[in-house]
C-alpha cells in the first residue's frame, strides 16, 4: 500500500517507521520542520513509567515493549536519550483500592516490584525532598525519562533512512476519501493520492476529522525550567523523575537535564484552548510553581527561573488513545488523543497503528477503538472542563 501520514510527531513517526518496515510506501506530512516547535511531542523531556495504571490494562505491556524499542533505536543511531533514573511518587493512602497500590500488585504478578518507603526512608534516599511523616514514597527503579525533542529528531532520521518521504512545511488542509483511495490536500501544493491515510496530527487532528474532533479536548499545560545553585544534587543517579499525589496537588519533575536546568510541571490543570494559541507561559503559573517548590524541594525553589512555557495536549474524555478508522470511512485511520501520557509509548504504538491500517487483529489495539466509548461522555466532559478550567488528562510528561 501507499500510505500518507499526517503529523510528524511521535504517533505519526512511529506509524511511518513500522509501516515502512512492513513494505509499504509512506509519506509523512508536517506543517512545520520536524520536530515542529509547537507540537506536543516537542519538549525537552517526557517521563517513561509503568505506574499509575492500576491493573495495567494495555499500558504496562505497551510501555515495556516501547522501552525495548527505544533502546534498539538508540543502538541503531548511537544516540543516548532514554535515561532510567527511577521514578518516585510521593503520596498518601497507599492501600487496597488505591490506583498505585493496585498497580504495585499487578507489577508483582508480572515478576516486577516497586520499593515502598516510609517518609523517613524516602528522606534518607532523596534528601532533596521535604516529605511529611504521613506520606509514603513509591519508587520504581525501572522508570525514567526520554529527551523527547531529540527522540523525535532521531525517529525522523530513522524514517528517512528507511525510505519514508518526510514533507516538511506542508500544511494539510483537507482529506477526501473515494472508493479507490484518499486525497491529501496540502496548502499551496495540490493533492497527493494514497491507498490509506493516518491522521496523527495531535491537537490539530480535530480540524481534519471533525467527527472525531468533537471527542477531543485541546488543553493547555505549563512548565517551568529552573537552574539550581548546586546542580550535582539533581544529577541523574542522585535524583529521580518524581511526582506528587495527583489527588493532592499533582506536581512532577525531572532530574537535571542536558540543557542545564530541571523541568517542573503539574498534571490535571488545563484550560481548553485553540491549537494555535501562543505558547508563552504565565506569571501566575511561575509564582505558583516556585511557592510549591520552596516547600517540597527547597534547593530548586531557591533556583533561577530559566523559562516558563506552555504546551498543548490532545485529550480524550476517558484519557485513552484513539487508534481506529474514522467513523464512516474505510481508508482513513486516526491515531491521536495521547492525553498527556502518550509519548512514552512511541516505541510500541507503531505496530498498533499499522495493524489498524492493515485491518489486522491486535488485542492491545482493541482498547483504542472508538466504538461507543464517548456516547454521552464528551459533551459532559467538555462542560465540566470549561466551567472549572480543568481537563481530565493524566499529564506526567
C-alpha positions as CSV (number, residue, x, y, z in Angstrom):
1,X,0.0,0.0,0.0
2,X,0.9,3.6,-0.4
3,X,0.2,5.3,3.0
4,X,0.0,9.0,3.8
5,X,0.7,10.0,7.4
6,X,-0.4,13.5,8.6
7,X,1.7,14.6,11.5
8,X,5.4,14.2,12.2
9,X,5.2,13.8,16.0
10,X,5.7,10.6,17.9
11,X,2.5,8.8,16.9
12,X,3.0,9.7,13.2
13,X,6.6,8.8,13.0
14,X,6.1,5.6,15.0
15,X,3.5,4.5,12.5
16,X,5.6,5.6,9.5
17,X,8.7,3.6,10.6
18,X,6.6,0.5,11.3
19,X,4.7,0.6,8.0
20,X,7.8,1.2,6.0
21,X,9.3,-1.9,7.8
22,X,6.3,-3.8,6.6
23,X,7.0,-2.8,3.0
24,X,4.5,0.0,2.5
25,X,5.3,3.2,0.7
26,X,5.0,6.0,3.3
27,X,4.8,9.8,3.1
28,X,4.7,12.0,6.2
29,X,3.3,15.5,6.1
30,X,4.0,18.1,8.8
31,X,3.1,21.7,8.9
32,X,6.5,22.7,10.2
33,X,10.0,21.5,10.4
34,X,10.3,18.2,12.2
35,X,10.5,18.3,15.2
36,X,7.8,21.0,14.9
37,X,8.3,23.6,17.7
38,X,4.6,23.8,18.6
39,X,3.9,20.0,18.6
40,X,3.1,18.3,21.8
41,X,6.0,15.8,21.1
42,X,8.5,18.7,21.0
43,X,9.7,19.1,24.6
44,X,12.9,18.7,26.5
45,X,11.8,15.6,28.5
46,X,8.9,13.2,28.8
47,X,8.5,10.6,31.6
48,X,8.5,6.9,30.9
49,X,6.8,4.8,33.7
50,X,4.7,1.8,34.4
51,X,3.0,3.2,37.4
52,X,-0.4,4.8,37.9
53,X,-2.1,2.4,35.5
54,X,-4.0,0.4,38.1
55,X,-4.2,-3.2,37.0
56,X,-2.3,-2.4,33.8
57,X,-4.8,-2.5,31.1
58,X,-2.8,-2.4,27.8
59,X,-0.4,0.2,29.1
60,X,2.2,-1.7,31.2
61,X,2.7,-4.2,28.4
62,X,2.9,-1.4,25.8
63,X,5.4,0.7,27.7
64,X,7.6,-2.3,28.4
65,X,7.6,-3.1,24.7
66,X,8.3,0.6,23.9
67,X,11.3,0.6,26.2
68,X,12.9,-2.2,24.3
69,X,12.3,-0.3,21.0
70,X,13.7,2.9,22.4
71,X,16.9,1.1,23.3
72,X,17.1,-0.5,19.8
73,X,16.7,2.9,18.1
74,X,19.5,4.2,20.4
75,X,21.8,1.4,19.4
76,X,21.0,2.0,15.7
77,X,21.7,5.7,15.8
78,X,24.3,6.0,18.5
79,X,22.1,8.3,20.4
80,X,21.6,8.4,24.2
81,X,18.3,9.9,25.1
82,X,16.4,7.3,27.2
83,X,17.5,7.5,30.8
84,X,16.5,5.2,33.6
85,X,16.7,7.3,36.7
86,X,14.0,5.7,38.8
87,X,10.6,7.3,39.3
88,X,9.3,8.2,42.8
89,X,5.7,9.1,43.7
90,X,5.1,10.9,47.0
91,X,1.6,10.1,48.2
92,X,-0.9,9.3,50.9
93,X,-3.4,6.5,51.1
94,X,-1.3,3.6,49.8
95,X,-3.7,0.8,50.5
96,X,-6.0,-1.7,48.7
97,X,-8.3,0.1,46.2
98,X,-5.7,2.9,45.6
99,X,-4.6,3.1,42.0
100,X,-0.9,2.9,42.9
101,X,-1.4,0.0,45.3
102,X,-3.3,-2.0,42.6
103,X,-0.5,-1.1,40.1
104,X,2.0,-2.5,42.6
105,X,0.1,-5.7,43.0
106,X,-0.2,-6.0,39.2
107,X,3.5,-5.5,38.6
108,X,4.3,-8.1,41.3
109,X,2.1,-10.6,39.3
110,X,4.3,-9.8,36.3
111,X,7.5,-10.6,38.2
112,X,8.4,-6.9,38.9
113,X,8.2,-4.9,42.1
114,X,8.2,-1.4,43.5
115,X,10.1,-0.1,46.5
116,X,7.7,1.2,49.2
117,X,9.4,3.6,51.6
118,X,8.2,5.4,54.7
119,X,8.7,9.2,54.8
120,X,11.9,8.7,56.8
121,X,13.3,6.2,54.3
122,X,12.3,8.5,51.4
123,X,14.1,11.4,53.1
124,X,17.2,9.3,53.6
125,X,17.3,8.1,50.0
126,X,16.5,11.5,48.5
127,X,17.3,14.3,51.0
128,X,16.5,16.9,48.4
129,X,12.7,16.5,49.2
130,X,10.7,17.6,52.2
131,X,8.4,14.6,52.9
132,X,5.8,14.7,55.6
133,X,5.7,11.9,58.1
134,X,2.2,10.7,56.9
135,X,3.4,10.4,53.3
136,X,4.6,7.3,51.5
137,X,7.2,7.1,48.8
138,X,6.7,4.6,46.0
139,X,9.8,4.1,43.8
140,X,10.0,2.2,40.5
141,X,13.7,1.8,39.6
142,X,12.5,0.9,36.0
143,X,11.2,4.4,35.3
144,X,13.0,7.4,33.8
145,X,12.6,9.9,31.0
146,X,13.2,10.4,27.3
147,X,14.7,13.5,25.8
148,X,11.6,14.0,23.7
149,X,12.6,16.6,21.1
150,X,15.8,14.7,20.4
151,X,13.8,11.5,20.2
152,X,11.5,12.9,17.5
153,X,14.5,14.0,15.5
154,X,16.0,10.6,15.9
155,X,12.8,8.9,14.7
156,X,12.6,11.3,11.7
157,X,16.1,10.3,10.8
158,X,15.3,6.6,11.0
159,X,12.2,7.1,8.9
160,X,14.1,8.9,6.2
161,X,16.9,6.4,6.2
162,X,14.4,3.6,5.7
163,X,12.8,5.3,2.7
164,X,10.0,7.3,4.2
165,X,9.3,10.6,2.5
166,X,9.0,13.4,5.0
167,X,7.4,16.5,3.6
168,X,8.0,19.4,6.0
169,X,6.3,22.8,6.0
170,X,3.4,21.1,4.2
171,X,0.1,22.1,5.9
172,X,-2.6,19.6,5.2
173,X,-5.9,21.5,4.7
174,X,-8.2,18.5,3.9
175,X,-8.6,14.9,3.1
176,X,-11.2,13.3,0.8
177,X,-11.9,9.6,0.6
178,X,-13.1,7.9,-2.6
179,X,-13.7,4.3,-3.5
180,X,-10.2,3.8,-4.8
181,X,-8.1,6.0,-2.5
182,X,-7.7,9.1,-0.4
183,X,-6.6,12.6,-1.5
184,X,-4.5,14.7,0.9
185,X,-4.7,18.4,0.1
186,X,-1.6,20.5,1.0
187,X,-1.8,24.2,1.2
188,X,-0.2,25.6,-2.0
189,X,0.9,22.2,-3.2
190,X,-2.2,20.5,-4.6
191,X,-3.3,17.0,-3.7
192,X,-1.5,13.7,-3.3
193,X,-3.2,10.3,-3.6
194,X,-2.9,7.4,-1.2
195,X,-4.4,4.0,-0.5
196,X,-4.7,4.7,3.2
197,X,-4.2,7.8,5.3
198,X,-3.3,8.0,9.0
199,X,-4.3,11.3,10.8
200,X,-1.8,11.7,13.6
201,X,-2.0,15.5,13.9
202,X,-2.1,15.8,17.6
203,X,-4.0,18.9,18.7
204,X,-4.8,19.7,15.1
205,X,-6.4,16.3,14.3
206,X,-9.9,17.5,15.0
207,X,-9.7,20.0,12.2
208,X,-9.2,17.3,9.6
209,X,-11.7,14.8,11.2
210,X,-14.3,16.8,12.9
211,X,-16.4,13.7,13.5
212,X,-13.7,12.6,15.9
213,X,-12.6,16.1,16.9
214,X,-15.9,16.6,18.9
215,X,-14.5,14.0,21.3
216,X,-11.1,15.6,21.7
217,X,-10.1,18.3,24.2
218,X,-7.2,20.6,23.4
219,X,-5.9,21.7,26.7
220,X,-3.0,23.9,27.8
221,X,-0.3,22.9,30.3
222,X,2.6,25.0,31.6
223,X,6.1,24.0,32.7
224,X,8.9,25.8,34.4
225,X,12.6,25.4,33.8
226,X,14.9,26.2,36.8
227,X,18.7,26.5,37.1
228,X,19.8,25.3,40.5
229,X,22.8,26.5,42.6
230,X,24.1,23.0,43.2
231,X,23.3,21.1,40.1
232,X,25.2,18.0,41.2
233,X,22.4,17.3,43.8
234,X,20.0,16.9,41.0
235,X,22.0,14.9,38.5
236,X,20.9,11.6,37.1
237,X,21.8,8.9,39.6
238,X,21.2,11.2,42.6
239,X,17.7,12.5,41.8
240,X,14.7,10.7,40.2
241,X,11.9,11.6,38.0
242,X,9.3,12.4,40.6
243,X,5.6,13.2,41.1
244,X,3.3,14.3,43.9
245,X,0.0,12.6,44.5
246,X,-2.5,13.9,41.9
247,X,-5.2,13.7,44.5
248,X,-3.3,16.3,46.5
249,X,-1.6,18.6,44.0
250,X,-0.1,16.7,41.0
251,X,3.3,18.4,40.6
252,X,6.0,16.4,38.9
253,X,9.5,16.9,37.6
254,X,12.8,15.6,36.3
255,X,16.5,15.5,37.2
256,X,19.0,17.9,35.8
257,X,18.6,17.9,32.0
258,X,21.1,18.2,29.3
259,X,20.1,21.9,28.9
260,X,21.4,22.7,32.4
261,X,18.1,23.1,34.2
262,X,15.4,21.0,35.9
263,X,11.8,20.8,34.5
264,X,8.8,21.0,36.8
265,X,5.1,20.9,35.7
266,X,1.7,20.0,37.1
267,X,-0.8,17.4,35.9
268,X,-4.5,17.8,35.8
269,X,-4.9,21.5,35.1
270,X,-5.6,22.5,31.6
271,X,-7.6,25.3,30.1
272,X,-9.4,24.3,26.8
273,X,-7.8,26.4,24.1
274,X,-7.4,26.8,20.3
275,X,-4.5,24.7,18.9
276,X,-2.8,27.9,17.6
277,X,-2.7,29.7,20.9
278,X,0.5,31.4,21.9
279,X,2.8,29.1,23.9
280,X,4.1,31.8,26.3
281,X,4.0,30.9,30.0
282,X,2.2,32.9,32.6
283,X,3.4,34.8,35.7
284,X,0.6,33.1,37.7
285,X,2.0,29.7,37.0
286,X,5.6,30.8,37.7
287,X,4.6,32.1,41.1
288,X,2.5,29.0,42.0
289,X,5.3,26.7,40.9
290,X,8.0,28.5,42.9
291,X,5.9,28.7,46.0
292,X,5.3,24.9,45.8
293,X,9.0,24.2,45.2
294,X,10.2,26.3,48.1
295,X,8.2,23.9,50.3
296,X,8.7,20.5,48.6
297,X,12.2,20.8,47.1
298,X,13.8,24.0,48.7
299,X,17.0,23.9,46.7
300,X,15.0,24.1,43.5
301,X,12.7,26.7,44.9
302,X,15.7,28.9,45.5
303,X,16.9,28.5,41.9
304,X,16.8,30.9,39.0
305,X,13.9,30.6,36.6
306,X,15.3,30.0,33.1
307,X,12.0,29.7,31.3
308,X,8.2,29.3,31.6
309,X,6.4,27.9,28.7
310,X,3.2,26.3,27.7
311,X,2.4,23.2,25.6
312,X,-0.8,21.7,24.4
313,X,-2.2,18.2,25.0
314,X,-4.8,16.4,22.9
315,X,-7.0,14.6,25.5
316,X,-9.9,12.3,25.2
317,X,-12.8,12.2,27.7
318,X,-11.5,8.8,29.1
319,X,-7.8,9.5,28.7
320,X,-7.3,6.5,26.4
321,X,-5.8,7.0,23.0
322,X,-7.8,6.8,19.7
323,X,-6.5,4.4,17.1
324,X,-9.2,3.4,14.7
325,X,-10.9,4.0,11.4
326,X,-12.5,7.4,11.3
327,X,-16.3,6.8,11.6
328,X,-17.9,6.4,8.2
329,X,-14.6,5.8,6.3
330,X,-12.8,2.7,5.1
331,X,-9.4,4.3,4.3
332,X,-8.8,7.0,7.0
333,X,-7.3,5.9,10.3
334,X,-7.0,8.3,13.2
335,X,-4.2,8.0,15.8
336,X,-4.4,10.7,18.4
337,X,-5.5,11.5,21.9
338,X,-2.2,11.0,23.7
339,X,-4.0,12.6,26.7
340,X,-0.7,13.8,28.2
341,X,0.7,10.3,28.7
342,X,1.3,9.1,25.1
343,X,4.9,9.9,24.3
344,X,6.5,7.1,26.2
345,X,4.6,4.6,24.0
346,X,6.3,5.8,20.8
347,X,8.3,2.6,20.6
348,X,5.3,0.3,20.6
349,X,2.3,2.2,19.2
350,X,3.6,2.0,15.6
351,X,2.6,-1.7,15.4
352,X,-0.8,-0.9,16.8
353,X,-1.4,1.9,14.3
354,X,0.0,-0.2,11.4
355,X,-2.3,-3.1,12.3
356,X,-5.3,-0.7,12.1
357,X,-4.1,0.4,8.7
358,X,-3.9,-3.2,7.5
359,X,-7.1,-4.2,9.2
360,X,-5.2,-6.8,11.2
361,X,-6.2,-8.1,14.6
362,X,-4.4,-6.6,17.6
363,X,-5.8,-7.3,21.1
364,X,-3.9,-4.3,22.5
365,X,-5.3,-2.1,19.8
366,X,-8.9,-3.0,20.8
367,X,-8.5,-0.7,23.8
368,X,-8.2,2.3,21.5
369,X,-11.2,1.6,19.2
370,X,-13.8,4.4,19.2
371,X,-16.9,2.1,19.3
372,X,-19.4,3.7,21.8
373,X,-16.7,5.0,24.2
374,X,-17.8,8.6,24.0
375,X,-21.5,8.3,23.8
376,X,-22.9,10.8,26.3
377,X,-19.5,11.5,27.7
378,X,-17.8,14.0,25.5
379,X,-20.3,16.8,26.0
380,X,-20.5,16.3,29.7
381,X,-16.7,16.3,30.0
382,X,-16.4,19.4,27.9
383,X,-18.9,21.3,30.0
384,X,-17.2,20.3,33.2
385,X,-13.7,21.3,32.0
386,X,-14.9,24.6,30.6
387,X,-16.7,25.6,33.7
388,X,-13.7,24.7,36.0
389,X,-10.9,25.4,33.6
390,X,-9.7,21.8,34.2
391,X,-9.1,18.8,31.9
392,X,-9.0,15.2,32.8
393,X,-5.8,14.1,31.3
394,X,-3.0,12.5,33.3
395,X,-0.1,14.7,32.3
396,X,3.1,13.5,33.9
397,X,5.1,14.1,30.8
